[in-house]
Amino acid sequence: MKSNRRIKDKAVAFIRHEEELAEQGFRSDNAPVGLLAAQREVELVDRILPQITPEEWKRINAGYPGLPRDMMDCKDIKDKYGLSWNELRGLWGMHYKPTLHYKIDIMKTLEAKGHTWSSLKKRKLIGQGTLVKLGRGELVSLKSLEVICGLLNMQPGELIEYR
């Protein structure tokens, strides 16, 4: 599932690419439509998504996973934020918050204990992809979490929590 940041980054990259092509004198017939769509995605992520309340998210995401729902229940939300029906349907999958979260900053704690990024890579304790995820605050595999617990001499419950 794409994160909101990834959606925005992709839209911004498209806008920049089209602007560069226009500066060079190249422009496709579909460029204006694509630019408008990309600008709308940026607006959704930056302006509209942060305004939606937790109660509204519950209504947007209500129903059974994998089954389509009647979006007419959310017509007031659609009208309030000036969304199209397709944008409202798209929001259904955009707002995802994992239920497991780190209690502490893992990378800072590792560094405080003398485990730098390069030393972890050299000793092949934690892979580069896992280190990148930890730096972003993203969840890692249980195997990686086991290594981190050993390095920090902590229990998993001291590192992560369920909310």
N, CA, C and O of each residue as an XYZ file, in Angstrom:
652
protein
N       0.845     -1.179      0.000
C       0.000      0.000      0.000
C       0.891      1.244      0.000
O       1.851      1.321      0.768
N       0.582      2.198     -0.843
C       1.387      3.401     -0.929
C       1.138      4.298      0.273
O       0.005      4.444      0.731
N       2.188      4.885      0.766
C       2.027      5.857      1.828
C       1.659      7.195      1.207
O       1.866      7.419      0.014
N       1.112      8.078      2.030
C       0.727      9.394      1.534
C       1.942     10.150      1.011
O       1.852     10.857      0.007
N       3.074     10.002      1.688
C       4.283     10.698      1.272
C       4.726     10.212     -0.106
O       5.151     11.009     -0.942
N       4.625      8.903     -0.339
C       5.017      8.355     -1.631
C       4.111      8.869     -2.743
O       4.579      9.173     -3.840
N       2.821      8.967     -2.461
C       1.866      9.485     -3.441
C       2.216     10.923     -3.786
O       2.240     11.302     -4.957
N       2.488     11.720     -2.760
C       2.833     13.121     -2.980
C       4.148     13.235     -3.747
O       4.241     14.017     -4.693
N       5.165     12.467     -3.355
C       6.467     12.522     -4.026
C       6.342     12.176     -5.510
O       6.966     12.813     -6.360
N       5.535     11.166     -5.810
C       5.345     10.765     -7.199
C       4.663     11.884     -7.993
O       5.039     12.160     -9.132
N       3.665     12.522     -7.387
C       2.963     13.615     -8.062
C       3.891     14.809     -8.284
O       3.883     15.411     -9.357
N       4.687     15.149     -7.277
C       5.617     16.274     -7.404
C       6.662     15.972     -8.477
O       7.014     16.857     -9.256
N       7.161     14.741     -8.529
C       8.135     14.359     -9.559
C       7.519     14.492    -10.949
O       8.182     14.946    -11.881
N       6.255     14.097    -11.089
C       5.577     14.221    -12.390
C       5.463     15.690    -12.789
O       5.714     16.049    -13.940
N       5.082     16.534    -11.832
C       4.942     17.966    -12.118
C       6.281     18.546    -12.577
O       6.335     19.277    -13.566
N       7.356     18.223    -11.862
C       8.684     18.728    -12.226
C       9.101     18.237    -13.617
O       9.648     18.997    -14.416
N       8.834     16.957    -13.892
C       9.193     16.392    -15.197
C       8.460     17.121    -16.320
O       9.063     17.466    -17.336
N       7.179     17.352    -16.140
C       6.396     18.050    -17.173
C       6.872     19.485    -17.346
O       6.889     20.004    -18.462
N       7.261     20.135    -16.242
C       7.779     21.502    -16.349
C       9.099     21.532    -17.119
O       9.338     22.434    -17.922
N       9.964     20.524    -16.861
C      11.236     20.448    -17.588
C      10.993     20.219    -19.077
O      11.654     20.834    -19.914
N      10.055     19.345    -19.411
C       9.734     19.100    -20.820
C       9.196     20.365    -21.483
O       9.533     20.664    -22.629
N       8.362     21.103    -20.758
C       7.790     22.332    -21.315
C       8.888     23.367    -21.575
O       8.843     24.084    -22.574
N       9.884     23.444    -20.667
C      10.992     24.380    -20.856
C      11.807     24.027    -22.099
O      12.361     24.913    -22.751
N      11.883     22.740    -22.427
C      12.634     22.279    -23.591
C      11.794     22.345    -24.869
O      12.282     22.035    -25.956
N      10.542     22.746    -24.734
C       9.673     22.877    -25.890
C       8.859     21.641    -26.217
O       8.173     21.609    -27.239
N       8.918     20.621    -25.369
C       8.136     19.400    -25.580
C       6.918     19.433    -24.673
O       7.015     19.769    -23.492
N       5.796     19.088    -25.227
C       4.573     19.058    -24.419
C       3.613     18.068    -25.075
O       3.323     18.177    -26.267
N       3.131     17.123    -24.316
C       2.171     16.167    -24.874
C       0.764     16.740    -24.748
O       0.523     17.658    -23.965
N      -0.152     16.189    -25.522
C      -1.535     16.652    -25.480
C      -2.185     16.370    -24.135
O      -3.089     17.096    -23.720
N      -1.735     15.325    -23.448
C      -2.334     14.952    -22.168
C      -1.657     15.610    -20.981
O      -2.087     15.408    -19.846
N      -0.616     16.388    -21.207
C       0.135     16.993    -20.111
C      -0.736     17.842    -19.175
O      -0.617     17.699    -17.958
N      -1.603     18.717    -19.694
C      -2.412     19.531    -18.779
C      -3.290     18.689    -17.853
O      -3.443     19.023    -16.678
N      -3.863     17.613    -18.364
C      -4.712     16.747    -17.547
C      -3.876     16.061    -16.476
O      -4.272     16.003    -15.312
N      -2.718     15.543    -16.873
C      -1.833     14.881    -15.916
C      -1.330     15.840    -14.857
O      -1.233     15.475    -13.685
N      -1.007     17.067    -15.255
C      -0.547     18.066    -14.298
C      -1.634     18.407    -13.285
O      -1.367     18.523    -12.089
N      -2.855     18.566    -13.773
C      -3.962     18.865    -12.853
C      -4.171     17.729    -11.863
O      -4.393     17.971    -10.677
N      -4.101     16.495    -12.342
C      -4.280     15.343    -11.455
C      -3.163     15.279    -10.420
O      -3.420     15.009     -9.247
N      -1.935     15.524    -10.841
C      -0.806     15.492     -9.910
C      -0.917     16.612     -8.880
O      -0.651     16.400     -7.697
N      -1.312     17.808     -9.332
C      -1.477     18.922     -8.401
C      -2.597     18.637     -7.397
O      -2.502     19.022     -6.231
N      -3.653     17.966     -7.850
C      -4.756     17.616     -6.956
C      -4.288     16.599     -5.914
O      -4.689     16.686     -4.754
N      -3.447     15.635     -6.306
C      -2.930     14.661     -5.348
C      -2.098     15.346     -4.277
O      -2.201     15.011     -3.097
N      -1.273     16.306     -4.684
C      -0.472     17.056     -3.718
C      -1.393     17.807     -2.759
O      -1.157     17.827     -1.551
N      -2.442     18.423     -3.303
C      -3.393     19.157     -2.466
C      -4.098     18.225     -1.483
O      -4.290     18.574     -0.318
N      -4.483     17.038     -1.956
C      -5.136     16.066     -1.074
C      -4.240     15.701      0.099
O      -4.676     15.708      1.250
N      -2.990     15.382     -0.197
C      -2.073     14.937      0.850
C      -1.715     16.078      1.796
O      -1.678     15.886      3.011
N      -1.451     17.264      1.248
C      -1.009     18.392      2.077
C      -2.130     19.100      2.824
O      -1.976     19.447      3.995
N      -3.253     19.314      2.154
C      -4.276     20.181      2.732
C      -5.481     19.430      3.282
O      -5.950     19.726      4.381
N      -5.977     18.472      2.531
C      -7.251     17.858      2.901
C      -7.085     16.731      3.916
O      -7.802     16.700      4.916
N      -6.152     15.803      3.681
C      -6.002     14.664      4.590
C      -5.777     15.065      6.044
O      -6.378     14.461      6.932
N      -4.924     16.075      6.328
C      -4.718     16.439      7.733
C      -5.960     17.005      8.422
O      -6.041     16.996      9.650
N      -6.924     17.494      7.648
C      -8.126     18.094      8.231
C      -9.186     17.063      8.621
O     -10.052     17.349      9.448
N      -9.124     15.875      8.033
C     -10.162     14.876      8.281
C     -10.029     14.353      9.704
O      -8.952     13.929     10.125
N     -11.128     14.388     10.434
C     -11.116     13.996     11.849
C     -11.107     12.475     11.995
O     -11.487     11.762     11.066
N     -10.669     11.967     13.168
C     -10.688     10.516     13.387
C     -12.080      9.906     13.213
O     -12.201      8.783     12.723
N     -13.124     10.623     13.605
C     -14.483     10.112     13.448
C     -14.859      9.983     11.977
O     -15.523      9.027     11.577
N     -14.421     10.972     11.165
C     -14.687     10.903      9.731
C     -13.917      9.743      9.101
O     -14.442      9.069      8.214
N     -12.672      9.499      9.548
C     -11.913      8.366      9.023
C     -12.618      7.063      9.341
O     -12.656      6.155      8.511
N     -13.175      6.965     10.534
C     -13.898      5.739     10.899
C     -15.070      5.512      9.949
O     -15.322      4.384      9.527
N     -15.783      6.580      9.616
C     -16.913      6.448      8.698
C     -16.454      6.098      7.295
O     -17.080      5.274      6.628
N     -15.359      6.717      6.831
C     -14.837      6.424      5.493
C     -14.392      4.972      5.407
O     -14.632      4.310      4.397
N     -13.749      4.471      6.454
C     -13.188      3.116      6.446
C     -14.137      2.066      7.002
O     -13.748      0.906      7.143
N     -15.367      2.439      7.322
C     -16.320      1.478      7.890
C     -16.657      0.395      6.867
O     -16.499      0.582      5.661
N     -17.118     -0.722      7.372
C     -17.487     -1.825      6.490
C     -16.547     -2.994      6.686
O     -15.705     -2.992      7.583
N     -16.701     -3.977      5.848
C     -15.888     -5.187      5.954
C     -14.686     -5.091      5.033
O     -14.820     -4.649      3.892
N     -13.496     -5.501      5.511
C     -12.308     -5.437      4.650
C     -12.514     -6.238      3.367
O     -13.009     -7.364      3.402
N     -12.137     -5.657      2.255
C     -12.225     -6.345      0.977
C     -13.576     -6.235      0.290
O     -13.705     -6.601     -0.878
N     -14.579     -5.738      0.992
C     -15.899     -5.604      0.383
C     -16.195     -4.138      0.116
O     -15.946     -3.291      0.975
N     -16.722     -3.824     -1.063
C     -17.067     -2.426     -1.331
C     -18.209     -1.987     -0.423
O     -19.028     -2.802      0.002
N     -18.251     -0.713     -0.138
C     -19.306     -0.199      0.727
C     -20.056      0.901      0.012
O     -19.614      1.406     -1.020
N     -21.174      1.260      0.559
C     -21.970      2.330     -0.014
C     -21.384      3.655      0.459
O     -21.536      4.020      1.625
N     -20.721      4.369     -0.430
C     -20.057      5.614     -0.062
C     -21.054      6.748      0.156
O     -20.668      7.828      0.603
N     -22.335      6.522     -0.154
C     -23.346      7.565      0.075
C     -23.428      7.918      1.557
O     -23.860      9.014      1.913
N     -23.007      6.978      2.432
C     -22.986      7.264      3.872
C     -22.050      8.424      4.190
O     -22.174      9.061      5.236
N     -21.110      8.697      3.279
C     -20.088      9.719      3.520
C     -20.267     10.947      2.625
O     -19.325     11.715      2.428
N     -21.475     11.133      2.084
C     -21.710     12.256      1.172
C     -21.399     13.595      1.847
O     -20.878     14.509      1.208
N     -21.720     13.709      3.137
C     -21.443     14.960      3.838
C     -19.937     15.230      3.933
O     -19.510     16.382      3.854
N     -19.138     14.183      4.099
C     -17.682     14.335      4.152
C     -17.173     14.759      2.776
O     -16.331     15.650      2.664
N     -17.689     14.115      1.734
C     -17.310     14.448      0.353
C     -17.589     15.923      0.076
O     -16.736     16.631     -0.461
N     -18.770     16.377      0.437
C     -19.155     17.770      0.181
C     -18.346     18.749      1.042
O     -17.959     19.818      0.569
N     -18.097     18.388      2.287
C     -17.375     19.263      3.211
C     -15.975     19.598      2.698
O     -15.527     20.739      2.811
N     -15.280     18.599      2.132
C     -13.898     18.793      1.689
C     -13.778     19.009      0.181
O     -12.669     19.147     -0.336
N     -14.902     19.039     -0.526
C     -14.883     19.284     -1.967
C     -14.237     18.157     -2.751
O     -13.500     18.397     -3.708
N     -14.518     16.923     -2.340
C     -13.936     15.750     -2.997
C     -14.877     15.200     -4.056
O     -16.094     15.361     -3.970
N     -14.297     14.553     -5.051
C     -15.120     13.813     -6.001
C     -15.402     12.442     -5.390
O     -14.788     12.071     -4.390
N     -16.326     11.691     -5.985
C     -16.615     10.347     -5.479
C     -15.385      9.455     -5.581
O     -15.108      8.666     -4.678
N     -14.642      9.583     -6.692
C     -13.436      8.772     -6.855
C     -12.368      9.126     -5.824
O     -11.679      8.243     -5.313
N     -12.230     10.417     -5.519
C     -11.262     10.816     -4.490
C     -11.666     10.270     -3.123
O     -10.816      9.835     -2.347
N     -12.962     10.294     -2.835
C     -13.437      9.751     -1.558
C     -13.157      8.259     -1.484
O     -12.710      7.762     -0.450
N     -13.419      7.532     -2.583
C     -13.108      6.092     -2.618
C     -11.611      5.861     -2.446
O     -11.193      4.905     -1.793
N     -10.808      6.744     -3.039
C      -9.352      6.624     -2.926
C      -8.859      6.839     -1.513
O      -7.853      6.260     -1.104
N      -9.570      7.678     -0.758
C      -9.181      7.916      0.636
C      -9.325      6.659      1.480
O      -8.648      6.494      2.494
N     -10.210      5.785      1.051
C     -10.485      4.577      1.818
C      -9.207      3.823      2.135
O      -9.060      3.296      3.238
N      -8.270      3.759      1.177
C      -7.033      3.036      1.406
C      -5.850      3.921      1.757
O      -4.778      3.409      2.077
N      -6.018      5.241      1.707
C      -4.884      6.136      1.952
C      -4.561      6.308      3.423
O      -3.400      6.516      3.777
N      -5.546      6.228      4.274
C      -5.326      6.523      5.686
C      -5.122      5.216      6.440
O      -6.080      4.590      6.895
N      -3.878      4.819      6.562
C      -3.562      3.584      7.256
C      -2.565      3.899      8.353
O      -1.483      4.423      8.090
N      -2.931      3.580      9.572
C      -2.023      3.755     10.693
C      -1.754      2.391     11.303
O      -2.676      1.720     11.766
N      -0.481      1.975     11.304
C      -0.187      0.684     11.912
C      -0.566      0.682     13.385
O      -0.551      1.722     14.044
N      -0.902     -0.480     13.886
C      -1.293     -0.575     15.287
C      -0.097     -0.784     16.199
O      -0.207     -0.581     17.408
N       1.057     -1.189     15.644
C       2.271     -1.314     16.438
C       3.135     -0.081     16.209
O       3.308      0.363     15.073
N       3.675      0.469     17.291
C       4.515      1.665     17.223
C       5.729      1.468     18.115
O       5.677      0.737     19.104
N       6.820      2.129     17.755
C       7.999      2.113     18.613
C       7.787      3.048     19.796
O       7.257      4.148     19.644
N       8.203      2.601     20.970
C       8.144      3.447     22.166
C       9.334      4.397     22.223
O       9.247      5.487     22.787
N      10.450      3.967     21.627
C      11.681      4.749     21.673
C      12.218      4.919     20.256
O      11.785      4.232     19.331
N      13.161      5.836     20.095
C      13.850      5.987     18.816
C      14.948      4.929     18.792
O      15.960      5.061     19.482
N      14.748      3.889     18.005
C      15.651      2.735     17.984
C      17.060      3.153     17.558
O      18.033      2.758     18.201
N      17.188      3.933     16.503
C      18.511      4.308     15.999
C      19.284      5.133     17.026
O      20.477      4.903     17.221
N      18.636      6.076     17.677
C      19.316      6.889     18.691
C      19.751      6.025     19.864
O      20.839      6.209     20.410
N      18.895      5.081     20.250
C      19.218      4.199     21.366
C      20.387      3.282     21.008
O      21.271      3.047     21.831
N      20.389      2.766     19.777
C      21.505      1.928     19.335
C      22.815      2.723     19.341
O      23.845      2.234     19.806
N      22.762      3.948     18.821
C      23.960      4.789     18.781
C      24.432      5.141     20.183
O      25.635      5.205     20.435
N      23.492      5.369     21.099
C      23.864      5.671     22.488
C      24.583      4.488     23.144
O      25.413      4.673     24.035
N      24.261      3.285     22.700
C      24.910      2.077     23.230
C      26.169      1.719     22.453
O      26.769      0.675     22.708
N      26.585      2.572     21.500
C      27.820      2.355     20.764
C      27.674      1.572     19.480
O      28.676      1.154     18.899
N      26.449      1.362     19.019
C      26.210      0.624     17.779
C      25.859      1.617     16.676
O      24.708      2.032     16.546
N      26.867      1.994     15.880
C      26.626      2.938     14.788
C      26.108      2.195     13.571
O      26.181      0.968     13.491
N      25.587      2.958     12.628
C      25.068      2.415     11.371
C      26.138      1.571     10.685
O      25.884      0.436     10.282
N      27.336      2.138     10.557
C      28.397      1.424      9.837
C      28.860      0.176     10.592
O      29.154     -0.843      9.967
N      28.929      0.239     11.918
C      29.368     -0.948     12.670
C      28.342     -2.080     12.556
O      28.713     -3.251     12.482
N      27.077     -1.734     12.542
C      26.035     -2.758     12.396
C      26.105     -3.407     11.019
O      25.926     -4.618     10.885
N      26.370     -2.583      9.985
C      26.495     -3.125      8.628
C      27.748     -3.987      8.497
O      27.701     -5.060      7.897
N      28.883     -3.519      9.060
C      30.135     -4.269      8.963
C      30.019     -5.634      9.642
O      30.478     -6.645      9.111
N      29.409     -5.647     10.799
C      29.264     -6.896     11.549
C      28.122     -7.748     11.001
O      27.896     -8.865     11.467
N      27.402     -7.218     10.007
C      26.283     -7.914      9.359
C      25.223     -8.380     10.360
O      24.668     -9.474     10.260
N      24.971     -7.493     11.329
C      23.926     -7.787     12.309
C      22.563     -7.369     11.795
O      21.567     -8.068     11.985
N      22.535     -6.218     11.141
C      21.287     -5.674     10.604
C      21.577     -5.185      9.194
O      22.565     -4.486      8.971
N      20.727     -5.544      8.242
C      20.905     -5.143      6.856
C      20.625     -3.667      6.631
O      19.996     -3.002      7.455
N      21.105     -3.169      5.499
C      20.932     -1.753      5.181
C      19.460     -1.375      5.043
O      19.051     -0.310      5.505
N      18.662     -2.234      4.414
C      17.230     -1.949      4.271
C      16.539     -1.827      5.617
O      15.678     -0.969      5.812
N      16.922     -2.691      6.541
C      16.339     -2.638      7.887
C      16.775     -1.365      8.598
O      15.978     -0.747      9.303
N      18.030     -0.968      8.422
C      18.507      0.271      9.040
C      17.765      1.488      8.492
O      17.445      2.421      9.229
N      17.499      1.462      7.201
C      16.739      2.565      6.598
C      15.334      2.610      7.198
O      14.838      3.684      7.537
N      14.696      1.452      7.330
C      13.364      1.396      7.932
C      13.386      1.915      9.364
O      12.502      2.672      9.764
N      14.381      1.518     10.127
C      14.494      1.984     11.510
C      14.677      3.491     11.566
O      14.106      4.161     12.426
N      15.474      4.021     10.646
C      15.681      5.466     10.591
C      14.402      6.227     10.299
O      14.229      7.358     10.754
N      13.508      5.611      9.541
C      12.213      6.234      9.205
C      11.153      5.961     10.259
O      10.063      6.532     10.213
N      11.471      5.086     11.213
C      10.479      4.737     12.233
C       9.500      3.679     11.769
O       8.446      3.498     12.378
N       9.841      2.966     10.683
C       8.962      1.919     10.161
C       9.220      0.607     10.899
O      10.311      0.374     11.421
N       8.206     -0.233     10.932
C       8.336     -1.514     11.604
C       9.238     -2.450     10.810
O       9.277     -2.409      9.581
N       9.968     -3.301     11.546
C      10.879     -4.263     10.929
C      10.422     -5.674     11.282
O       9.487     -5.857     12.062
N      11.090     -6.668     10.703
C      10.714     -8.066     10.933
C      11.015     -8.488     12.373
O      11.783     -7.840     13.085
N      10.391     -9.585     12.774
C      10.638    -10.115     14.121
C      12.085    -10.552     14.274
O      12.662    -10.413     15.353
N      12.672    -11.072     13.225
C      14.080    -11.483     13.259
C      14.971    -10.278     13.562
O      15.871    -10.360     14.398
N      14.719     -9.165     12.881
C      15.489     -7.942     13.131
C      15.232     -7.416     14.537
O      16.150     -6.958     15.217
N      13.978     -7.485     14.966
C      13.631     -7.035     16.307
C      14.349     -7.871     17.362
O      14.749     -7.357     18.406
N      14.509     -9.162     17.082
C      15.234    -10.052     17.994
C      16.700     -9.618     18.124
O      17.248     -9.605     19.227
N      17.327     -9.267     17.010
C      18.715     -8.798     17.025
C      18.815     -7.491     17.806
O      19.732     -7.314     18.608
N      17.883     -6.582     17.577
C      17.885     -5.285     18.263
C      17.722     -5.485     19.762
O      18.411     -4.842     20.554
N      16.820     -6.368     20.154
C      16.624     -6.658     21.578
C      17.920     -7.165     22.199
O      18.266     -6.777     23.315
N      18.637     -8.029     21.486
C      19.907     -8.547     21.987
C      20.951     -7.451     22.120
O      21.683     -7.407     23.109
N      21.024     -6.565     21.135
C      22.004     -5.478     21.165
C      21.731     -4.493     22.295
O      22.658     -3.996     22.934
N      20.455     -4.217     22.536
C      20.085     -3.231     23.554
C      19.817     -3.848     24.924
O      19.605     -3.137     25.906
N      19.831     -5.194     24.977
C      19.523     -5.909     26.212
C      18.144     -5.467     26.745
O      17.995     -5.121     27.917
N      17.151     -5.490     25.851
C      15.784     -5.069     26.185
C      14.805     -6.128     25.698
O      15.125     -6.940     24.829
N      13.620     -6.104     26.268
C      12.529     -6.967     25.845
C      11.746     -6.279     24.723
O      11.735     -5.050     24.657
N      11.087     -7.045     23.836
C      10.306     -6.423     22.760
C       9.269     -5.424     23.281
O       9.013     -4.407     22.636
N       8.683     -5.702     24.425
C       7.683     -4.795     25.002
C       8.252     -3.461     25.417
O       7.506     -2.499     25.600
N       9.573     -3.383     25.571
C      10.215     -2.115     25.904
C      10.458     -1.284     24.639
O      10.691     -0.078     24.717
N      10.402     -1.939     23.475
C      10.659     -1.263     22.208
C       9.391     -0.882     21.450
O       9.317      0.190     20.849
N       8.388     -1.772     21.481
C       7.168     -1.539     20.710
C       5.945     -1.604     21.603
O       5.964     -2.204     22.677
N       4.883     -0.971     21.132
C       3.606     -1.019     21.842
C       2.471     -1.142     20.844
O       2.622     -0.791     19.673
N       1.351     -1.634     21.300
C       0.158     -1.777     20.478
C      -0.823     -0.683     20.836
O      -1.229     -0.554     21.990
N      -1.213      0.123     19.820
C      -2.257      1.130     20.051
C      -3.193      1.148     18.881
O      -4.148      1.924     18.866
